[in-house]
């Protein structure tokens, strides 16, 4: 089994690939070892956020040169998940996942980090937010688990997915072919896509049975959710790119991953429990922290612990942007580090109003 490694690299802009290139140049990381890149870019995270595609393009160009292959070949071998929106204190960065053959001594009783990736089939506009997307994602998540060497769903701690959304052009394409789409609101389509993908994760991991799901229940029946899914929609693709993070016996990685679930946007105790799951308790061990990954949502009930919030009714700023700022601030206040990954829009990702949170850290010696 390969040794999974993780590198968190701050970025100066969506096109900044210098930090990753420096790792290649100094010999710390070989280009062929990279399997996935998960990033936060400083766009608005909405339909017209082109920083996601710009960042992916810059990384693919650099990696194509380093690997001496085409950009298309890079896209086939590496999963690129760029999440727009660094509101509040969230600092732009990328997290690079690599699988290498380097071996370290790990006690047989310990489970260490493993990473698996998969690409779903290409979806049609009419598939987005519907059962075809649920089924396609469930199949791809299972493939990513196999790629990671995970056989037990309990060993999966975070599943990050980049998924497509609807644009006016894609809606028109469906109409010209006599097909209907789940919504004509392009921003709303992001939620449907995220939700369908999250349910697909839940199905693949046995959290939800496929018989419980229908088109009508996507983004409607909030009791159906995954405790480890994190999905992010973007304009730059029509398939889904999947990264599975888990722990497994036999892995010689120096890292471990753990998770918990935030019940609402200010659930600081869930953040602390996620840290404790990898052996970080308070300030003790915080130097081992690599990154925190979380979902953020403006509670659709319009309340946070019984108090009214106005995020859903704000016509100036999209609610997902404000939710990211809130959750990012909560996490940074505990870790003392604003370089965290927070993705907005948690439809079927954790309980309504909350969301999964995962932590990767260096394993204790």
ABEGO torsion letter per residue (X at the ends): XBBBBBBBBBBAEAABAAAAAAAAAAGABBAAABABBBBBBABAGBAABAAAAAAAAAAAAAAAAAAGBBAAAAAAABBBBBBBEBBEABBBBBBBBBBBABBBBBBAABBBBBBBBBBBBBBBAAABGBAAAAAAAAAAAAAAAAAAGBABAAABABBBBBBBBBBAAAAAAAAAAGBBBABABAAAAAAAAAAAAAAAAAAAAGABBAAABBAAABGABAABBBAABBBBBBAABABBBBBBBBBBBGBABABBBBBBBBABAABAAAAAAAAAAAGBBEABGAAABABBBBBBBBBAAGBBGGBBBAAAABAABBAAAAAAAAAAAAAAAAAGBABBBBBBGABGBEBBGBEBBBBBBBBBX
